[in-house]
Amino acid sequence: MKKLRRPSIRMDQYALLLLAGPAIVYFFVFHYLPMVGVVLAFKDYRYHLGILGSEWVGLSNFDFFFRSADAWRITRNTVGYSFLFIVVGNLTAMVVALLLNEIRNKFAMKYYQTTMIFPTFLSWVLISFITYSFLHPTLGLLNQFLVFLHFEPVSWFSEPKYWPFILTIMDVWKGVGMGSILYFASLMGVDASLYEAARIDGANRWKQTLHISIPAIVPVATILTILAIGNAFRADFGLFYQIPRDVGVLYPTTDVIDTYIFRGLRNGDVGITAATGLFQSAVGLIMIVAVNSIIRKLKPENALF
């Protein structure tokens, strides 16, 4: 029998592997290597005993977490905010992309894209100072404006009911630029002859958007939604920790799993926080597989895998 030749790697493939090297190292060090510590979720970790020497407690850490008064609150907030951000963020980004697609002036296009994408590169620490300058109880610009209109100033950092709106606004403001760019790139790939044919048939701007532009961005929206649902149990730590400034009275509407884990690590509750993080990751994996399976059955071409 003739032996099959093993495929060899060409020189250009070596170059691609070299370029992918830093990303591979990053994911291995910061995403795969820490999985070794998953055993902490099943141990009563003690610093002087280490990971291997600490007592094995089985599911006790999970039982403690689910029985605690914080479990329902942080799970509700994490999932609720995630789905709220998915809906509002995607809709806002699609609307902005559709509006950008109507701009014909190249200078105006570059200006709008640059100004909208700029907040994406700002850290939540810096944004928290900007937010605080608006929401300061006495010197904040928003309260001064309310006083100017003869309204009572609002103590924003002692009223939890306002924070779902504040956090949603800040998340959309920071992320709408990058999200709209992704949708706008999809619109740039639409054949211009489709719009021309629609105009000849008498379709106005609204009908062109409804029957050509929106269907063009649906596949991208589907993939982004699947990825976002996979992270429904993983909130943006910077947003929920820096913007509310870790004020305890705001926990009913600002405390999420990530901030809960951070406080637990700060207090030395390693085993319980590891169990919470494992629960968070497991549910996220189940959700992304389930949603992708549903989409694959309904419309296979829009599925992620």
N, C-alpha and C positions, 0 to 999 in steps of 0.2 A: 504494500500500500504506500501511496505517496504521502509523505509527511506534510502536514499543513504548516505553512510558515506563520510564525507569530508576527502580528503587526508591529512594525517598528515606529518609534516616535521621531517625527521629523524635527528639523532644527527650529521651524517656526512654532511647533508645539512646545518645545522647551522654553521658548520665549514667553508663551502664554502661561505656562506653568510657573515661570519665574515671576511674572506679573501678579499671578494669583497667590503667590507665596505669602505676602503680608496678611492678606485676608484669611488664608487658611490658618496661619499662626494665631491671629486674633481670635477666631472662633474656637480654636482648640484650647487656648489658654483661658479665655474669659467665658466660654459657654460649655465646653465639653469637660474640661478638667475639673471645674467646680462640682460636676455631677458626682464625684467621689464622695463629697460631703453629704449626699442624700441620706446616708446612714444616720446622720445626726437627728433626723426626724423620729428615729426609733430609740434614741438614747437619752438618758438624763446627763447631759454633757457637763463635765467639770473640767475647768481649765488645767488643774494640776494633774489630772488623769489622762487628758488628751482624748482623741477620738476613739482609739482602740480600747483604752482603759476605762472609759465611762460605762456606767451600768446600762444594760439593755432593758428598756421598759416597754417595748412593743408599741401598741397603739395608744398608750396613755397620753402622749402629747396631743394627738388628734382629738381624743376624748375631752381633754381639758379645753382645747380651742373651741370645739363645737358646743360645749356646755357653757362657755363664757358669755357674758352679756354683750361682748363686742362682736361676736361672730356674725350675727344677723345684720348689725349696723354696717360693718365694713363691707360685707358681701353685697348688701343692697346698694350701698353707695358706689362701690366699684363697678358692678354690672350696670346699674342705672346710668351713671355718668358715661360709661363706655358706649352704650347704645345711643344715648343722647348725642354724644360727640360724633358717632358714626353718621347718624341721620343729618344733624345740623351741619357738620363739617363737610360731608360729601355734597349735600344740596348746595351749600354756599360755594364750594369750589366749582361745581358744575355751572352754576349761574354766572360766576365770574369768568370762567373759561368761555362760555357762550357769548358774554359781552365782549371779551377780548377778541373773539373771532369776528366781531362786527367792526372793529377798528381798522381803518385803512391807512392811517398816518403812521409811518414807521417810527418816528420820534416819539409820538404819544404811546405807541405800543411798548417801546423799550422803557419809557418812563414808568408806566403803570406796572409792568412786570418787575422792575427793579424795586420800586417802593413797596410793592406787596410782598415780595419774597424776602426783603430785608429783615423783618421781625423773626424769620425762621432761624437766623444766625445769632440772635440775641439769647443770652442765657436767662434762665428763669430767675436767677438772683437779681440781675439788672432789671428785668421786667417787674419783679416784686417791689423794687424801689419806685419805679414809675407808677405802679398801681397804688402804692402807699401814699404817694404825693397827691393822688386824686381822692383817696378814701380816708385820709387822716381825719380823726374825729373833729378837730377844731381848725386846722390849717389846710385841710384838703380842698382842692379846687372844686370838687363836686359839692361839698357842703357849703362852701362860700357862695357858689352859684345858687344853691337852694335858699340861703339866707337872703341873697340879693332879690330873689323872687318872693320873699316873705313867707317861706316855708320853714318848718322846723328842721334843723340839721339831724342827720341820721348817724347813729353810732354803728357803723358798718361792721366793726370787728367784735361786736357783741350781739349781733342779730343773725342767727344761722339761716333764716328764711331767704335772705338776699343772695346767698352764696352760690346756689345752683345757676343763677343768671350770670353772676360775676365770673365764675369759673368757665362757663360755656363761652362767654364773650372773649375771654382771654385765650382760650384754646383755639377758637376760630380765628381770632386776629393773628395769632402766631403761625397757624398752619395753613391758612387759606391760600397763601401765595404759592407754596410748593405744591399743594393739591391741585390748584388751578392750572399750574404748568403741565402736570401730567395729563390732565384732560385736554388742555389746549394742544399738546403734542398729538393727541389722537385726532383732533379736528384738523390739524395741519395735513394729516395723511388722507383726508377725504378728497376724492377727485373733484376738481373744480367744475368739470363738465356736468356733474350731477346738479349743482346749483344753477348752472346755466340752463340746463334742460328744464328744471323746475320753474325758472323765471319765464321761459318761453311758454310753458303750459299755464302761466298765470298765477303761480304760487307766490304769495307775499313772503315777507321776512319771517313772520311767525310760522307759516306752514313749512318753509324751508328748514327752520330750526326744529320743528316738531317731527318731520318725516325724514330728515337727512342728518342734522347735527346730533340730535339726542341719541338716535340709534347707533351712531358712530362711537359714542363714549360709553355706551352701556357695557360692553365687554370689560373695559378698564375699570368701570365702577364696580362691576361684579367681583373682579379679582381683588381690588382694594378692600371691598366689603368683607370678603372671605378672610383676608389677612387681618383686618381689624377685629372681626369677631373672634379670631384665634387669640387675640390679645384683650378680649373683653374682661378677663380677670386680672389684667395687668395694667394698672393706672400709671399715668405720668407722675413720677414721684416729685419732680421739680415743681410742677403745677400745683399739686395738692399740699406740698410742704412749704414752699417759699411764698406763694401768693397769700394764703391765709395766715402765714407767719406762725404756724403751729400753736394757735390760740385754742386752749382747751374748750372754751365755751362754744366754739364753732364745730366741734367734732361731730355732732349729729348730722351735718350736711357736708363736711369736708374730710372726714376720716375715711381712708380707703385701706386696702390690704397692704399696699406698699408702705404707707406711713406707719401702719400698725407694726409691720415687721421691723422697720427702722427703730421705733421706740423700744420694741422688744430686745433687739440687739444692743441698744444703748443701755438697757437695764440688765443685760446679761442673761436673758431667757433664750438661749441659743436653741435648745431642743424644740420649744414651742414655736419659735419663729421659723425653724427649718421645716416643721410639719405644716405650717401655714403656707410656706413657699412651695412645698411639694404639692399640696392640695391645689394651689393656684395654677401651677404648671400642668398638672394632670387634667384639670377641668378645661384649661385652654386648649390642650391637645385634642381632647374629646370633641370640643365645640368646632374646631376648625375642620376636623375630619368629617363630622356629621354634616356641617353646612356644605362642604365641598361635595359630599355624596349626594345631597339633595339637589344641588345645582347640576351635577353630572347627569342625574336622571332626567331633569327637566330640560336642560340645554347643555349637552356635553361640550360644545365648543367654548363655553364660557367658564368651564371648570378649571381650577388651578392645577390639579393633578388627577 
